[in-house]
Amino acid sequence: MLVVRWILAGLRGAGWAPIAVFAAHVLASRVLGLYDAFPPLDVPMHSAGGAAIAFFFWRSLHLPEARDTVG
């Protein structure tokens, strides 16, 4: 039960960052077609995705629920 509480708290507290990058990716690629017009857009999107995932894990490990779960 502690792990589930930690996962849900992580999604609430920091899940917005990876979701925002994924939404920007879908908007840029599927809706606007920017990847076809500007292929180097892939590099900053990968950087933004890496930063979002790093923020997500960093923030998730500093939640109070993480102290009960991972020590």
N, CA, C and O of each residue as an XYZ file, in Angstrom:
284
protein
N       0.816     -1.194      0.000
C       0.000      0.000      0.000
C       0.866      1.267      0.000
O       0.496      2.279     -0.595
N       2.013      1.200      0.668
C       2.892      2.365      0.705
C       3.401      2.732     -0.685
O       3.533      3.910     -1.017
N       3.684      1.714     -1.491
C       4.204      1.979     -2.838
C       3.145      2.662     -3.690
O       3.455      3.587     -4.441
N       1.903      2.217     -3.580
C       0.817      2.824     -4.349
C       0.632      4.281     -3.936
O       0.447      5.153     -4.785
N       0.682      4.541     -2.644
C       0.540      5.917     -2.150
C       1.689      6.797     -2.659
O       1.478      7.959     -3.006
N       2.889      6.242     -2.702
C       4.052      6.970     -3.202
C       3.922      7.255     -4.688
O       4.224      8.362     -5.134
N       3.477      6.271     -5.460
C       3.306      6.460     -6.902
C       2.261      7.530     -7.182
O       2.484      8.405     -8.019
N       1.133      7.475     -6.502
C       0.090      8.472     -6.728
C       0.540      9.872     -6.315
O       0.218     10.850     -6.990
N       1.276      9.973     -5.219
C       1.794     11.276     -4.791
C       2.806     11.806     -5.801
O       2.843     13.006     -6.074
N       3.624     10.917     -6.356
C       4.588     11.345     -7.375
C       3.905     11.837     -8.630
O       4.336     12.826     -9.222
N       2.854     11.168     -9.042
C       2.112     11.610    -10.219
C       1.437     12.954     -9.980
O       1.396     13.802    -10.872
N       0.911     13.146     -8.778
C       0.285     14.435     -8.463
C       1.322     15.550     -8.356
O       1.098     16.661     -8.837
N       2.448     15.253     -7.731
C       3.429     16.295     -7.455
C       4.344     16.645     -8.603
O       4.756     17.797     -8.738
N       4.673     15.664     -9.441
C       5.649     15.923    -10.501
C       5.274     15.292    -11.835
O       6.019     15.422    -12.806
N       4.159     14.625    -11.899
C       3.763     13.965    -13.133
C       3.414     14.923    -14.249
O       3.354     14.531    -15.415
N       3.182     16.186    -13.898
C       2.823     17.160    -14.916
C       3.964     17.402    -15.901
O       3.702     17.714    -17.063
N       5.208     17.269    -15.481
C       6.342     17.586    -16.364
C       6.449     16.609    -17.533
O       6.482     17.063    -18.676
N       6.505     15.289    -17.314
C       6.547     14.381    -18.456
C       5.275     14.436    -19.298
O       5.331     14.274    -20.517
N       4.134     14.662    -18.658
C       2.882     14.755    -19.411
C       2.900     15.984    -20.317
O       2.434     15.922    -21.454
N       3.434     17.100    -19.820
C       3.509     18.321    -20.630
C       4.438     18.142    -21.827
O       4.128     18.604    -22.926
N       5.570     17.477    -21.623
C       6.489     17.245    -22.741
C       5.863     16.307    -23.760
O       5.997     16.521    -24.965
N       5.182     15.273    -23.289
C       4.517     14.359    -24.213
C       3.409     15.072    -24.988
O       3.255     14.849    -26.189
N       2.637     15.926    -24.314
C       1.585     16.681    -24.996
C       2.183     17.631    -26.034
O       1.627     17.784    -27.122
N       3.310     18.268    -25.709
C       3.984     19.139    -26.682
C       4.484     18.331    -27.877
O       4.425     18.794    -29.016
N       4.973     17.129    -27.611
C       5.432     16.260    -28.698
C       4.277     15.879    -29.623
O       4.404     15.957    -30.845
N       3.163     15.470    -29.044
C       2.002     15.089    -29.858
C       1.502     16.291    -30.648
O       1.172     16.163    -31.827
N       1.444     17.444    -30.017
C       1.007     18.656    -30.709
C       1.942     19.005    -31.855
O       1.490     19.311    -32.958
N       3.251     18.960    -31.597
C       4.225     19.340    -32.625
C       4.281     18.331    -33.764
O       4.417     18.718    -34.924
N       4.180     17.047    -33.450
C       4.356     16.044    -34.495
C       3.062     15.718    -35.221
O       3.022     15.732    -36.451
N       2.019     15.430    -34.488
C       0.769     14.957    -35.105
C      -0.125     16.087    -35.587
O      -0.686     16.008    -36.680
N      -0.263     17.127    -34.796
C      -1.210     18.188    -35.127
C      -0.588     19.218    -36.058
O      -1.173     19.561    -37.085
N       0.591     19.710    -35.707
C       1.214     20.775    -36.491
C       2.175     20.281    -37.563
O       2.507     21.028    -38.483
N       2.624     19.041    -37.459
C       3.547     18.491    -38.441
C       4.912     19.169    -38.459
O       5.545     19.264    -39.510
N       5.360     19.632    -37.318
C       6.627     20.366    -37.259
C       7.848     19.478    -37.459
O       8.892     19.960    -37.899
N       7.737     18.186    -37.142
C       8.890     17.306    -37.317
C       9.224     17.125    -38.796
O      10.389     16.949    -39.150
N       8.219     17.168    -39.651
C       8.469     17.067    -41.096
C       9.109     18.343    -41.623
O       9.995     18.283    -42.476
N       8.678     19.487    -41.131
C       9.196     20.773    -41.605
C      10.526     21.133    -40.960
O      11.349     21.819    -41.565
N      10.736     20.673    -39.740
C      11.937     21.066    -38.990
C      12.469     19.865    -38.213
O      12.246     19.772    -37.005
N      13.177     18.932    -38.887
C      13.661     17.715    -38.221
C      14.561     17.947    -37.003
O      14.516     17.139    -36.076
N      15.391     19.029    -36.954
C      16.221     19.209    -35.751
C      15.421     19.476    -34.472
O      16.007     19.565    -33.393
N      14.091     19.606    -34.575
C      13.262     19.787    -33.383
C      13.332     18.565    -32.467
O      13.006     18.644    -31.283
N      13.756     17.451    -33.025
C      13.855     16.219    -32.251
C      14.876     16.339    -31.107
O      14.667     15.783    -30.028
N      15.961     17.055    -31.341
C      17.016     17.184    -30.319
C      16.521     17.935    -29.081
O      16.690     17.428    -27.973
N      15.914     19.128    -29.219
C      15.427     19.787    -27.999
C      14.279     19.041    -27.322
O      14.113     19.127    -26.105
N      13.486     18.307    -28.109
C      12.412     17.535    -27.494
C      12.978     16.389    -26.659
O      12.448     16.089    -25.590
N      14.051     15.742    -27.133
C      14.687     14.704    -26.326
C      15.298     15.298    -25.058
O      15.228     14.690    -23.990
N      15.887     16.467    -25.170
C      16.459     17.130    -23.992
C      15.373     17.496    -22.985
O      15.538     17.297    -21.781
N      14.264     18.031    -23.486
C      13.152     18.389    -22.601
C      12.564     17.146    -21.941
O      12.200     17.178    -20.765
N      12.472     16.055    -22.693
C      11.961     14.813    -22.116
C      12.873     14.268    -21.034
O      12.401     13.802    -19.996
N      14.175     14.323    -21.268
C      15.130     13.868    -20.251
C      15.073     14.714    -19.002
O      15.134     14.192    -17.889
N      14.955     16.031    -19.181
C      14.851     16.921    -18.025
C      13.551     16.674    -17.258
O      13.537     16.710    -16.028
N      12.465     16.423    -17.981
C      11.175     16.171    -17.333
C      11.211     14.878    -16.529
O      10.700     14.831    -15.410
N      11.809     13.831    -17.086
C      11.897     12.562    -16.370
C      12.820     12.688    -15.155
O      12.529     12.141    -14.091
N      13.933     13.410    -15.315
C      14.840     13.623    -14.183
C      14.138     14.397    -13.070
O      14.270     14.053    -11.896
N      13.398     15.434    -13.434
C      12.643     16.198    -12.438
C      11.611     15.315    -11.748
O      11.434     15.384    -10.532
N      10.935     14.485    -12.534
C       9.919     13.597    -11.974
C      10.518     12.665    -10.919
O       9.977     12.541     -9.820
N      11.633     12.011    -11.251
C      12.248     11.092    -10.287
C      12.843     11.835     -9.095
O      12.731     11.370     -7.961
N      13.472     12.980     -9.336
C      14.050     13.757     -8.238
C      12.956     14.195     -7.266
O      13.091     14.065     -6.050
N      11.871     14.717     -7.837
C      10.774     15.199     -6.994
C      10.089     14.033     -6.272
O       9.716     14.155     -5.106
N       9.926     12.910     -6.966
C       9.262     11.759     -6.366
C      10.058     11.178     -5.204
O       9.476     10.687     -4.236
N      11.378     11.230     -5.292
C      12.194     10.695     -4.207
C      12.259     11.618     -2.998
O      12.679     11.194     -1.921
N      11.850     12.871     -3.161
C      11.868     13.807     -2.044
C      10.488     14.028     -1.438
O      10.313     14.927     -0.615
N       9.525     13.235     -1.827
C       8.201     13.327     -1.227
C       8.211     12.688      0.162
O       9.001     11.779      0.418
N       7.346     13.151      1.053
C       7.275     12.503      2.377
C       6.913     11.021      2.290
O       7.350     10.225      3.120
N       6.109     10.648      1.278
C       5.729      9.246      1.109
C       6.923      8.388      0.759
O       6.949      7.202      1.088
N       7.911      8.962      0.099
C       9.107      8.191     -0.282
C       9.904      7.785      0.944
O      10.549      6.737      0.939
N       9.872      8.591      1.989
C      10.615      8.246      3.209
C      10.062      6.971      3.845
O      10.807      6.170      4.410
N       8.740      6.797      3.744
C       8.132      5.581      4.287
C       8.383      4.382      3.410
O       8.426      3.253      3.899
N       8.553      4.610      2.102
C       8.644      3.510      1.153
C      10.072      3.086      0.881
O      10.388      1.899      0.960
N      10.954      4.050      0.557
C      12.318      3.697      0.166
C      13.348      4.020      1.247
O      14.523      3.685      1.093
N      12.943      4.642      2.300
C      13.864      4.885      3.396
C      14.655      6.144      3.322
O      15.458      6.422      4.212
